[in-house]
């Protein structure tokens, strides 16, 4: 069978520590995230999204980027970054580390940078 890793909501804000990066792509649309959590409720973020569509008659594309930071709140499976930014977030259970090693954020997989 296919490999499987269970997901769970993040129960303790201190499990979000360090830099997480990754992204996802869905049929012409893609997103990339770079998030740094300090383990005490603070964050810095960078996100980029793009969309492209091509037909025989035309080609359309767009790109958007957003940087920010501040304080965040965790409520079950919801990550509130403030300013209307609310995301679904889950921890991928990978072992016994004191921090989340891998996240799923709005369907995108983010890995923890070990540097």
Buried (B, 14 or more C-beta within 10 A) or exposed (E): EEEEEEEEBBEEBBBBBBBBBBBBEEEEEBBBBBBBBBBEBBBBBBBBBBBEEEEEEEEEEEEEEEEEBEEBEBEEBEBBBEEEBBBEBBBBEEEEEEBBBBBBBEEBBBBBEEE
